[in-house]
Amino acid sequence: MTFEPHAQAGAAARAAGATEQVVARMHRNARVLFLPSLLFIALVGGVVYLLGIAEESWHLIAGLTAAGLLFLFGVLVPFLFWLTRSYTLTTKRLIVRHGLFTRTRREVLHSRGYAVTLKRGPLQMLVGSGTIIVDSGNDRPLLLVDTPGAVLVQSTLHELVERAQGGGGYSTGPNPPSGTTRFG
C-alpha cells in the first residue's frame, strides 16, 4: 500500500466540498454598459476624424489626450466596476464580491435564514432584472443590484433557505434546482 498525501488531501477536500455546489454565478445586468459602449464608438470615430483634420501637432496631442482620458474614465472604469462585482449562489450560501482596488467579500448562509425582497423599476421589469435585497436581520442588508433573471433568483433563494432550514424545498440529490444553473 502506497501513501499519497496529495491524493488523500484532494479526496478529503472533495468529500468536504461535495455537499456545496455552485447554483449560479452572476454579474450585474450588462445594460449598464450601454452608454460606455456608445462612448467607445464615438471616441473611435472622433479619433479617426481628428487624425484626418489635425493641422498642427499640438491639436493632435491635445485631442488624443482628451480621447484617452474619456476612454479611461468613461469606458474602461465603468467596465471594470461591472466586471469586478459578482454574485455567486451556492447550495449553502450567497457570496457577493465587489471592489476594484479593495476587494470586499460578503457571505450569507442559507441556514441562518433571511428575508428576500425584490425591487424592480419599469426598465428593470422590461429587461427582466431587479434589485434583490437579502436581509438577515443583524447586518446591513445585502444588495444584489440589477440582477438578471431576478424573479428566478428570488425563488431560488427562497427554495435554498427552505431546504437549508429543513423544510424540504427540492430533492436532496446532488443536482441543484433545475433551470437555475446560469443567469445572465
TIRO-2110 file (N, C-alpha, C; in Angstrom, 1 decimal):
// TIRO-2110
0.8, -1.2, 0.0, N, 1, A
0.0, 0.0, 0.0, CA, 1, A
0.9, 1.2, 0.0, C, 1, A
0.6, 2.1, -0.9, N, 2, A
1.4, 3.4, -1.0, CA, 2, A
0.7, 4.5, -0.4, C, 2, A
1.5, 5.4, 0.1, N, 3, A
0.9, 6.6, 0.8, CA, 3, A
1.1, 7.8, -0.1, C, 3, A
0.0, 8.4, -0.5, N, 4, A
0.0, 9.5, -1.4, CA, 4, A
-0.7, 10.7, -0.7, C, 4, A
0.0, 11.6, 0.0, N, 5, A
-0.6, 12.6, 0.7, CA, 5, A
-1.5, 13.6, -0.1, C, 5, A
-1.0, 13.9, -1.3, N, 6, A
-1.8, 14.8, -2.2, CA, 6, A
-3.1, 14.2, -2.6, C, 6, A
-3.1, 12.9, -2.9, N, 7, A
-4.3, 12.2, -3.4, CA, 7, A
-5.3, 12.1, -2.2, C, 7, A
-4.8, 11.9, -1.0, N, 8, A
-5.7, 11.8, 0.2, CA, 8, A
-6.2, 13.2, 0.5, C, 8, A
-5.4, 14.2, 0.5, N, 9, A
-5.9, 15.5, 0.8, CA, 9, A
-6.9, 16.0, -0.3, C, 9, A
-6.7, 15.7, -1.5, N, 10, A
-7.6, 16.0, -2.5, CA, 10, A
-8.9, 15.3, -2.4, C, 10, A
-8.9, 14.0, -2.0, N, 11, A
-10.1, 13.2, -1.7, CA, 11, A
-10.9, 13.8, -0.5, C, 11, A
-10.1, 14.2, 0.5, N, 12, A
-10.8, 14.8, 1.7, CA, 12, A
-11.4, 16.1, 1.3, C, 12, A
-10.8, 16.9, 0.5, N, 13, A
-11.3, 18.2, 0.1, CA, 13, A
-12.6, 18.0, -0.7, C, 13, A
-12.5, 17.0, -1.6, N, 14, A
-13.7, 16.7, -2.5, CA, 14, A
-14.9, 16.2, -1.6, C, 14, A
-14.6, 15.4, -0.6, N, 15, A
-15.6, 14.9, 0.2, CA, 15, A
-16.3, 16.0, 1.1, C, 15, A
-15.4, 16.9, 1.6, N, 16, A
-16.0, 18.0, 2.4, CA, 16, A
-16.7, 19.0, 1.5, C, 16, A
-16.3, 19.3, 0.3, N, 17, A
-17.0, 20.2, -0.6, CA, 17, A
-18.1, 19.6, -1.4, C, 17, A
-18.3, 18.3, -1.3, N, 18, A
-19.3, 17.7, -2.2, CA, 18, A
-20.7, 18.1, -1.8, C, 18, A
-20.9, 18.6, -0.6, N, 19, A
-22.2, 19.0, -0.2, CA, 19, A
-22.6, 20.4, -0.7, C, 19, A
-21.6, 21.2, -1.1, N, 20, A
-21.9, 22.5, -1.6, CA, 20, A
-21.6, 22.6, -3.1, C, 20, A
-22.6, 23.0, -3.8, N, 21, A
-22.4, 23.1, -5.3, CA, 21, A
-22.8, 24.6, -5.7, C, 21, A
-22.2, 25.0, -6.7, N, 22, A
-22.5, 26.4, -7.3, CA, 22, A
-23.8, 26.2, -8.1, C, 22, A
-24.7, 27.0, -7.7, N, 23, A
-26.0, 27.1, -8.4, CA, 23, A
-26.0, 28.1, -9.5, C, 23, A
-25.4, 29.3, -9.3, N, 24, A
-25.4, 30.3, -10.3, CA, 24, A
-24.2, 31.3, -10.0, C, 24, A
-23.6, 31.8, -11.1, N, 25, A
-22.7, 32.9, -11.0, CA, 25, A
-23.2, 34.0, -11.8, C, 25, A
-23.3, 35.2, -11.3, N, 26, A
-23.9, 36.3, -12.0, CA, 26, A
-23.1, 37.6, -11.9, C, 26, A
-23.3, 38.5, -12.8, N, 27, A
-22.8, 39.9, -12.7, CA, 27, A
-24.1, 40.8, -12.8, C, 27, A
-23.9, 42.0, -12.5, N, 28, A
-25.0, 43.0, -12.7, CA, 28, A
-25.4, 43.0, -14.2, C, 28, A
-26.6, 43.3, -14.5, N, 29, A
-27.1, 43.3, -15.8, CA, 29, A
-26.2, 44.2, -16.7, C, 29, A
-25.9, 43.7, -17.9, N, 30, A
-24.9, 44.3, -18.8, CA, 30, A
-25.5, 45.6, -19.4, C, 30, A
-26.7, 45.9, -19.2, N, 31, A
-27.3, 47.1, -19.8, CA, 31, A
-26.6, 48.4, -19.3, C, 31, A
-25.9, 48.3, -18.1, N, 32, A
-25.2, 49.4, -17.6, CA, 32, A
-24.0, 49.8, -18.4, C, 32, A
-23.6, 48.9, -19.3, N, 33, A
-22.5, 49.2, -20.2, CA, 33, A
-23.0, 49.8, -21.6, C, 33, A
-24.2, 50.1, -21.7, N, 34, A
-24.8, 50.6, -22.9, CA, 34, A
-24.1, 52.0, -23.2, C, 34, A
-24.2, 52.9, -22.3, N, 35, A
-23.6, 54.3, -22.5, CA, 35, A
-22.1, 54.2, -22.7, C, 35, A
-21.3, 53.4, -21.9, N, 36, A
-19.9, 53.3, -22.2, CA, 36, A
-19.6, 52.7, -23.6, C, 36, A
-20.5, 51.9, -24.0, N, 37, A
-20.3, 51.3, -25.4, CA, 37, A
-20.5, 52.4, -26.5, C, 37, A
-21.5, 53.2, -26.3, N, 38, A
-21.8, 54.3, -27.2, CA, 38, A
-20.6, 55.3, -27.2, C, 38, A
-20.1, 55.6, -26.0, N, 39, A
-19.0, 56.5, -25.9, CA, 39, A
-17.8, 55.9, -26.6, C, 39, A
-17.5, 54.6, -26.5, N, 40, A
-16.4, 54.0, -27.1, CA, 40, A
-16.5, 54.1, -28.6, C, 40, A
-17.7, 53.9, -29.2, N, 41, A
-17.9, 54.0, -30.6, CA, 41, A
-17.7, 55.4, -31.1, C, 41, A
-18.2, 56.4, -30.3, N, 42, A
-18.0, 57.8, -30.6, CA, 42, A
-16.5, 58.2, -30.5, C, 42, A
-15.8, 57.7, -29.5, N, 43, A
-14.4, 58.0, -29.4, CA, 43, A
-13.6, 57.5, -30.6, C, 43, A
-13.9, 56.3, -31.0, N, 44, A
-13.2, 55.7, -32.2, CA, 44, A
-13.4, 56.6, -33.4, C, 44, A
-14.7, 57.0, -33.6, N, 45, A
-15.0, 57.8, -34.8, CA, 45, A
-14.3, 59.2, -34.6, C, 45, A
-14.3, 59.7, -33.4, N, 46, A
-13.7, 61.1, -33.2, CA, 46, A
-12.2, 61.1, -33.4, C, 46, A
-11.6, 60.0, -33.0, N, 47, A
-10.1, 59.9, -33.1, CA, 47, A
-9.8, 59.8, -34.6, C, 47, A
-10.5, 59.0, -35.4, N, 48, A
-10.3, 58.8, -36.8, CA, 48, A
-10.5, 60.2, -37.5, C, 48, A
-11.5, 60.9, -37.1, N, 49, A
-11.8, 62.2, -37.7, CA, 49, A
-10.7, 63.2, -37.3, C, 49, A
-10.3, 63.2, -36.1, N, 50, A
-9.2, 64.1, -35.6, CA, 50, A
-7.9, 63.8, -36.4, C, 50, A
-7.6, 62.5, -36.6, N, 51, A
-6.4, 62.2, -37.4, CA, 51, A
-6.4, 62.8, -38.8, C, 51, A
-7.6, 62.9, -39.4, N, 52, A
-7.7, 63.5, -40.7, CA, 52, A
-7.7, 65.0, -40.8, C, 52, A
-8.1, 65.7, -39.7, N, 53, A
-8.2, 67.1, -39.8, CA, 53, A
-7.2, 67.9, -39.0, C, 53, A
-6.4, 67.2, -38.1, N, 54, A
-5.5, 67.9, -37.3, CA, 54, A
-4.4, 68.5, -38.2, C, 54, A
-4.3, 69.9, -38.0, N, 55, A
-3.3, 70.6, -38.9, CA, 55, A
-1.9, 70.7, -38.1, C, 55, A
-2.0, 70.9, -36.8, N, 56, A
-0.8, 71.1, -36.1, CA, 56, A
-0.7, 69.9, -35.1, C, 56, A
0.6, 69.6, -34.7, N, 57, A
0.8, 68.5, -33.8, CA, 57, A
0.2, 68.7, -32.4, C, 57, A
0.2, 69.9, -31.9, N, 58, A
-0.4, 70.1, -30.6, CA, 58, A
-1.9, 69.9, -30.6, C, 58, A
-2.6, 70.1, -31.8, N, 59, A
-4.0, 69.8, -31.9, CA, 59, A
-4.2, 68.2, -31.7, C, 59, A
-3.3, 67.5, -32.4, N, 60, A
-3.4, 66.1, -32.4, CA, 60, A
-3.1, 65.5, -31.0, C, 60, A
-2.1, 66.1, -30.3, N, 61, A
-1.7, 65.6, -29.0, CA, 61, A
-2.8, 65.9, -28.0, C, 61, A
-3.4, 67.1, -28.1, N, 62, A
-4.5, 67.5, -27.2, CA, 62, A
-5.7, 66.7, -27.4, C, 62, A
-6.1, 66.4, -28.7, N, 63, A
-7.2, 65.6, -29.0, CA, 63, A
-7.1, 64.1, -28.5, C, 63, A
-5.9, 63.6, -28.8, N, 64, A
-5.6, 62.2, -28.3, CA, 64, A
-5.6, 62.1, -26.8, C, 64, A
-5.0, 63.1, -26.1, N, 65, A
-5.0, 63.1, -24.7, CA, 65, A
-6.5, 63.1, -24.1, C, 65, A
-7.3, 64.0, -24.7, N, 66, A
-8.7, 64.1, -24.3, CA, 66, A
-9.4, 62.8, -24.5, C, 66, A
-9.2, 62.2, -25.7, N, 67, A
-9.8, 60.9, -26.0, CA, 67, A
-9.3, 59.8, -25.1, C, 67, A
-8.1, 59.8, -24.8, N, 68, A
-7.5, 58.8, -23.8, CA, 68, A
-8.2, 58.9, -22.5, C, 68, A
-8.3, 60.1, -22.0, N, 69, A
-8.9, 60.3, -20.7, CA, 69, A
-10.4, 59.9, -20.7, C, 69, A
-11.1, 60.3, -21.8, N, 70, A
-12.5, 59.9, -21.9, CA, 70, A
-12.6, 58.4, -22.0, C, 70, A
-11.7, 57.7, -22.7, N, 71, A
-11.7, 56.3, -22.7, CA, 71, A
-11.5, 55.7, -21.3, C, 71, A
-10.5, 56.2, -20.6, N, 72, A
-10.2, 55.7, -19.3, CA, 72, A
-11.3, 55.8, -18.3, C, 72, A
-11.9, 57.0, -18.2, N, 73, A
-12.9, 57.2, -17.2, CA, 73, A
-14.3, 57.0, -17.7, C, 73, A
-14.6, 57.0, -18.9, N, 74, A
-15.9, 56.8, -19.4, CA, 74, A
-16.2, 55.4, -20.0, C, 74, A
-15.2, 54.7, -20.3, N, 75, A
-15.3, 53.3, -20.9, CA, 75, A
-14.7, 52.2, -20.0, C, 75, A
-13.4, 52.4, -19.7, N, 76, A
-12.7, 51.3, -19.0, CA, 76, A
-13.1, 51.2, -17.6, C, 76, A
-13.2, 52.3, -16.8, N, 77, A
-13.5, 52.2, -15.4, CA, 77, A
-14.9, 51.7, -15.2, C, 77, A
-16.0, 52.1, -15.9, N, 78, A
-17.3, 51.5, -15.8, CA, 78, A
-17.3, 50.0, -16.1, C, 78, A
-16.5, 49.6, -17.1, N, 79, A
-16.4, 48.2, -17.4, CA, 79, A
-15.8, 47.4, -16.3, C, 79, A
-14.7, 47.9, -15.7, N, 80, A
-14.0, 47.2, -14.7, CA, 80, A
-14.9, 47.1, -13.4, C, 80, A
-15.6, 48.2, -13.1, N, 81, A
-16.5, 48.1, -12.0, CA, 81, A
-17.6, 47.1, -12.2, C, 81, A
-18.1, 47.0, -13.4, N, 82, A
-19.1, 46.0, -13.7, CA, 82, A
-18.5, 44.6, -13.6, C, 82, A
-17.3, 44.4, -14.1, N, 83, A
-16.7, 43.1, -14.1, CA, 83, A
-16.3, 42.6, -12.7, C, 83, A
-15.9, 43.5, -11.9, N, 84, A
-15.4, 43.1, -10.5, CA, 84, A
-16.6, 42.9, -9.5, C, 84, A
-17.8, 43.2, -9.8, N, 85, A
-18.9, 42.9, -8.9, CA, 85, A
-19.6, 41.6, -9.4, C, 85, A
-19.5, 40.6, -8.5, N, 86, A
-20.1, 39.3, -8.9, CA, 86, A
-20.9, 38.7, -7.8, C, 86, A
-21.9, 37.9, -8.1, N, 87, A
-22.8, 37.3, -7.2, CA, 87, A
-22.6, 35.8, -7.4, C, 87, A
-22.3, 35.0, -6.4, N, 88, A
-22.3, 33.5, -6.5, CA, 88, A
-23.3, 32.9, -5.6, C, 88, A
-24.1, 32.1, -6.1, N, 89, A
-25.2, 31.4, -5.3, CA, 89, A
-24.8, 29.9, -5.3, C, 89, A
-24.6, 29.4, -4.1, N, 90, A
-24.3, 28.0, -3.9, CA, 90, A
-25.5, 27.4, -3.1, C, 90, A
-25.4, 26.1, -2.9, N, 91, A
-26.4, 25.4, -2.2, CA, 91, A
-26.3, 25.7, -0.7, C, 91, A
-25.2, 26.3, -0.2, N, 92, A
-25.1, 26.6, 1.2, CA, 92, A
-25.1, 28.1, 1.5, C, 92, A
-24.7, 28.9, 0.6, N, 93, A
-24.5, 30.4, 0.9, CA, 93, A
-24.7, 31.2, -0.3, C, 93, A
-24.8, 32.5, -0.1, N, 94, A
-24.8, 33.5, -1.1, CA, 94, A
-23.5, 34.4, -0.9, C, 94, A
-22.7, 34.6, -2.0, N, 95, A
-21.5, 35.3, -1.9, CA, 95, A
-21.5, 36.5, -2.8, C, 95, A
-21.2, 37.7, -2.3, N, 96, A
-21.1, 38.9, -3.1, CA, 96, A
-19.7, 39.4, -3.0, C, 96, A
-19.1, 39.6, -4.1, N, 97, A
-17.7, 40.1, -4.2, CA, 97, A
-17.8, 41.4, -5.0, C, 97, A
-17.1, 42.4, -4.5, N, 98, A
-17.0, 43.7, -5.3, CA, 98, A
-15.8, 44.5, -4.9, C, 98, A
-15.4, 45.4, -5.7, N, 99, A
-14.3, 46.3, -5.4, CA, 99, A
-13.3, 46.2, -6.5, C, 99, A
-12.8, 47.4, -6.9, N, 100, A
-11.8, 47.4, -8.0, CA, 100, A
-10.4, 47.3, -7.4, C, 100, A
-10.1, 48.2, -6.4, N, 101, A
-8.8, 48.2, -5.8, CA, 101, A
-8.8, 47.5, -4.4, C, 101, A
-9.9, 47.6, -3.7, N, 102, A
-10.0, 46.9, -2.4, CA, 102, A
-11.2, 45.9, -2.6, C, 102, A
-10.9, 44.6, -2.6, N, 103, A
-11.9, 43.6, -2.8, CA, 103, A
-12.6, 43.4, -1.5, C, 103, A
-13.9, 43.3, -1.6, N, 104, A
-14.8, 43.0, -0.4, CA, 104, A
-15.6, 41.8, -0.8, C, 104, A
-15.7, 40.9, 0.2, N, 105, A
-16.5, 39.7, 0.1, CA, 105, A
-17.4, 39.6, 1.2, C, 105, A
-18.7, 39.4, 0.9, N, 106, A
-19.7, 39.2, 2.0, CA, 106, A
-20.5, 37.9, 1.7, C, 106, A
-20.7, 37.1, 2.7, N, 107, A
-21.4, 35.8, 2.6, CA, 107, A
-22.6, 35.8, 3.5, C, 107, A
-23.7, 35.2, 3.1, N, 108, A
-24.8, 34.9, 3.9, CA, 108, A
-25.1, 33.4, 3.8, C, 108, A
-25.2, 32.7, 4.9, N, 109, A
-25.5, 31.3, 4.9, CA, 109, A
-27.0, 31.2, 4.8, C, 109, A
-27.5, 30.2, 4.0, N, 110, A
-28.9, 29.9, 3.9, CA, 110, A
-29.5, 29.4, 5.2, C, 110, A
-28.7, 28.7, 5.9, N, 111, A
-29.1, 28.1, 7.2, CA, 111, A
-29.5, 29.1, 8.2, C, 111, A
-29.0, 30.3, 8.1, N, 112, A
-29.3, 31.4, 9.1, CA, 112, A
-30.7, 31.9, 8.8, C, 112, A
-31.2, 31.8, 7.6, N, 113, A
-32.5, 32.3, 7.3, CA, 113, A
-32.4, 33.8, 7.0, C, 113, A
-33.1, 34.3, 6.1, N, 114, A
-33.2, 35.7, 5.8, CA, 114, A
-34.4, 36.0, 4.9, C, 114, A
-34.7, 37.3, 4.9, N, 115, A
-35.8, 37.8, 4.1, CA, 115, A
-35.3, 38.2, 2.7, C, 115, A
-36.0, 37.9, 1.7, N, 116, A
-35.6, 38.2, 0.3, CA, 116, A
-36.7, 39.1, -0.2, C, 116, A
-36.2, 40.3, -0.6, N, 117, A
-37.2, 41.3, -1.2, CA, 117, A
-36.7, 41.7, -2.6, C, 117, A
-37.6, 41.8, -3.5, N, 118, A
-37.3, 42.1, -4.9, CA, 118, A
-37.9, 43.5, -5.2, C, 118, A
-37.0, 44.4, -5.7, N, 119, A
-37.4, 45.7, -6.1, CA, 119, A
-37.1, 45.9, -7.6, C, 119, A
-38.2, 46.3, -8.4, N, 120, A
-38.0, 46.4, -9.8, CA, 120, A
-38.6, 47.7, -10.3, C, 120, A
-37.8, 48.4, -11.1, N, 121, A
-38.3, 49.6, -11.7, CA, 121, A
-38.9, 49.2, -13.1, C, 121, A
-39.5, 50.2, -13.8, N, 122, A
-40.1, 49.9, -15.1, CA, 122, A
-39.1, 49.4, -16.1, C, 122, A
-37.9, 50.0, -16.2, N, 123, A
-36.9, 49.5, -17.1, CA, 123, A
-36.4, 48.1, -16.7, C, 123, A
-36.2, 47.9, -15.4, N, 124, A
-35.8, 46.5, -14.9, CA, 124, A
-36.9, 45.5, -15.3, C, 124, A
-38.1, 45.8, -15.1, N, 125, A
-39.2, 44.9, -15.5, CA, 125, A
-39.1, 44.5, -17.0, C, 125, A
-38.8, 45.5, -17.8, N, 126, A
-38.8, 45.4, -19.2, CA, 126, A
-37.6, 44.4, -19.6, C, 126, A
-36.5, 44.5, -19.0, N, 127, A
-35.3, 43.6, -19.3, CA, 127, A
-35.2, 42.4, -18.4, C, 127, A
-36.1, 42.2, -17.4, N, 128, A
-36.1, 41.0, -16.6, CA, 128, A
-35.2, 41.0, -15.5, C, 128, A
-34.7, 42.2, -15.1, N, 129, A
-33.8, 42.3, -14.0, CA, 129, A
-34.4, 42.9, -12.8, C, 129, A
-33.7, 43.1, -11.7, N, 130, A
-34.2, 43.7, -10.5, CA, 130, A
-33.2, 43.7, -9.4, C, 130, A
-33.4, 44.5, -8.3, N, 131, A
-32.5, 44.6, -7.2, CA, 131, A
-33.1, 43.7, -6.1, C, 131, A
-32.3, 42.7, -5.7, N, 132, A
-32.7, 41.8, -4.7, CA, 132, A
-32.0, 42.2, -3.4, C, 132, A
-32.9, 42.3, -2.3, N, 133, A
-32.4, 42.8, -1.0, CA, 133, A
-32.5, 41.6, -0.1, C, 133, A
-31.3, 41.1, 0.4, N, 134, A
-31.3, 40.0, 1.3, CA, 134, A
-31.0, 40.5, 2.7, C, 134, A
-32.0, 40.4, 3.6, N, 135, A
-31.9, 41.0, 5.0, CA, 135, A
-31.9, 39.8, 6.0, C, 135, A
-30.7, 39.6, 6.6, N, 136, A
-30.6, 38.6, 7.6, CA, 136, A
-30.9, 39.0, 9.0, C, 136, A
-31.2, 40.3, 9.2, N, 137, A
-31.7, 40.8, 10.4, CA, 137, A
-30.7, 41.4, 11.3, C, 137, A
-29.4, 41.0, 11.3, N, 138, A
-28.4, 41.5, 12.2, CA, 138, A
-27.4, 42.3, 11.5, C, 138, A
-27.2, 42.2, 10.3, N, 139, A
-26.2, 43.0, 9.5, CA, 139, A
-27.0, 44.0, 8.6, C, 139, A
-26.3, 44.9, 7.9, N, 140, A
-27.0, 45.7, 6.9, CA, 140, A
-27.4, 44.8, 5.8, C, 140, A
-28.5, 45.1, 5.1, N, 141, A
-29.0, 44.2, 4.0, CA, 141, A
-27.9, 44.0, 2.9, C, 141, A
-27.9, 42.9, 2.3, N, 142, A
-27.0, 42.6, 1.2, CA, 142, A
-27.8, 42.9, -0.1, C, 142, A
-27.3, 43.7, -0.9, N, 143, A
-27.9, 44.1, -2.2, CA, 143, A
-27.3, 43.4, -3.4, C, 143, A
-28.2, 42.8, -4.1, N, 144, A
-27.8, 42.3, -5.4, CA, 144, A
-28.4, 43.2, -6.5, C, 144, A
-27.6, 44.2, -6.8, N, 145, A
-28.1, 45.3, -7.6, CA, 145, A
-28.2, 44.9, -9.1, C, 145, A
-29.4, 45.2, -9.7, N, 146, A
-29.7, 44.9, -11.1, CA, 146, A
-29.3, 43.5, -11.5, C, 146, A
-29.9, 42.6, -10.8, N, 147, A
-29.6, 41.1, -11.1, CA, 147, A
-30.4, 40.6, -12.2, C, 147, A
-29.8, 40.0, -13.2, N, 148, A
-30.5, 39.5, -14.3, CA, 148, A
-31.3, 38.2, -13.9, C, 148, A
-32.5, 38.1, -14.4, N, 149, A
-33.4, 36.9, -14.0, CA, 149, A
-33.8, 37.0, -12.6, C, 149, A
-34.1, 38.2, -12.1, N, 150, A
-34.3, 38.5, -10.7, CA, 150, A
-35.4, 37.6, -10.1, C, 150, A
-36.5, 37.4, -10.8, N, 151, A
-37.6, 36.6, -10.2, CA, 151, A
-37.2, 35.2, -10.0, C, 151, A
-36.4, 34.6, -11.0, N, 152, A
-35.9, 33.3, -10.8, CA, 152, A
-34.9, 33.2, -9.7, C, 152, A
-34.0, 34.2, -9.6, N, 153, A
-33.0, 34.2, -8.5, CA, 153, A
-33.8, 34.3, -7.1, C, 153, A
-34.8, 35.1, -7.0, N, 154, A
-35.5, 35.3, -5.8, CA, 154, A
-36.2, 33.9, -5.4, C, 154, A
-36.8, 33.3, -6.3, N, 155, A
-37.5, 32.0, -6.0, CA, 155, A
-36.4, 30.9, -5.6, C, 155, A
-35.3, 31.0, -6.3, N, 156, A
-34.2, 30.0, -6.0, CA, 156, A
-33.7, 30.3, -4.6, C, 156, A
-33.5, 31.5, -4.2, N, 157, A
-33.1, 31.9, -2.8, CA, 157, A
-34.1, 31.4, -1.8, C, 157, A
-35.4, 31.5, -2.1, N, 158, A
-36.4, 31.0, -1.2, CA, 158, A
-36.3, 29.5, -1.0, C, 158, A
-36.1, 28.8, -2.1, N, 159, A
-36.0, 27.3, -2.1, CA, 159, A
-34.8, 26.9, -1.3, C, 159, A
-33.6, 27.6, -1.5, N, 160, A
-32.4, 27.2, -0.8, CA, 160, A
-32.5, 27.5, 0.7, C, 160, A
-33.1, 28.6, 1.1, N, 161, A
-33.3, 28.8, 2.5, CA, 161, A
-34.2, 27.8, 3.1, C, 161, A
-35.3, 27.5, 2.4, N, 162, A
-36.2, 26.4, 2.9, CA, 162, A
-35.5, 25.1, 3.1, C, 162, A
-34.7, 24.7, 2.1, N, 163, A
-34.0, 23.5, 2.2, CA, 163, A
-33.0, 23.5, 3.3, C, 163, A
-32.3, 24.6, 3.5, N, 164, A
-31.2, 24.6, 4.5, CA, 164, A
-31.8, 24.6, 5.9, C, 164, A
-33.0, 25.0, 6.0, N, 165, A
-33.7, 25.0, 7.3, CA, 165, A
-34.5, 23.8, 7.6, C, 165, A
-34.4, 22.8, 6.7, N, 166, A
-35.0, 21.5, 6.9, CA, 166, A
-36.4, 21.4, 6.4, C, 166, A
-36.9, 22.4, 5.6, N, 167, A
-38.2, 22.4, 5.1, CA, 167, A
-38.5, 21.6, 3.9, C, 167, A
-37.5, 21.0, 3.3, N, 168, A
-37.7, 20.1, 2.2, CA, 168, A
-37.3, 20.8, 0.9, C, 168, A
-38.0, 21.8, 0.5, N, 169, A
-37.7, 22.6, -0.7, CA, 169, A
-37.6, 21.6, -1.9, C, 169, A
-36.5, 21.4, -2.5, N, 170, A
-36.4, 20.4, -3.6, CA, 170, A
-35.6, 19.2, -3.1, C, 170, A
-35.5, 18.2, -4.0, N, 171, A
-34.9, 17.0, -3.6, CA, 171, A
-33.4, 17.2, -3.1, C, 171, A
-33.0, 16.3, -2.2, N, 172, A
-31.7, 16.5, -1.7, CA, 172, A
-30.6, 15.8, -2.5, C, 172, A
-30.9, 15.5, -3.7, N, 173, A
-29.9, 14.9, -4.6, CA, 173, A
-28.7, 15.8, -4.9, C, 173, A
-27.8, 15.3, -5.7, N, 174, A
-26.6, 16.1, -5.9, CA, 174, A
-26.8, 17.2, -6.9, C, 174, A
-27.9, 17.3, -7.6, N, 175, A
-28.1, 18.3, -8.6, CA, 175, A
-28.8, 19.5, -8.0, C, 175, A
-28.4, 20.8, -8.4, N, 176, A
-29.1, 21.9, -7.9, CA, 176, A
-30.5, 22.0, -8.6, C, 176, A
-31.4, 22.9, -8.1, N, 177, A
-32.7, 23.0, -8.8, CA, 177, A
-32.6, 23.2, -10.3, C, 177, A
-33.4, 22.6, -11.0, N, 178, A
-33.4, 22.7, -12.5, CA, 178, A
-33.7, 24.1, -12.9, C, 178, A
-33.0, 24.5, -14.0, N, 179, A
-33.2, 25.8, -14.6, CA, 179, A
-32.5, 26.9, -13.8, C, 179, A
-31.7, 26.7, -12.8, N, 180, A
-31.0, 27.7, -12.1, CA, 180, A
-29.5, 27.7, -12.2, C, 180, A
-29.0, 27.0, -13.2, N, 181, A
-27.5, 26.9, -13.3, CA, 181, A
-26.8, 28.1, -13.8, C, 181, A
-27.5, 29.0, -14.6, N, 182, A
-26.8, 30.2, -15.1, CA, 182, A
-27.8, 31.3, -15.3, C, 182, A
-27.5, 32.5, -14.9, N, 183, A
-28.3, 33.7, -15.0, CA, 183, A
-27.5, 34.7, -15.8, C, 183, A
-28.1, 35.3, -16.8, N, 184, A
-27.4, 36.4, -17.5, CA, 184, A
-26.2, 36.1, -18.1, C, 184, A
END
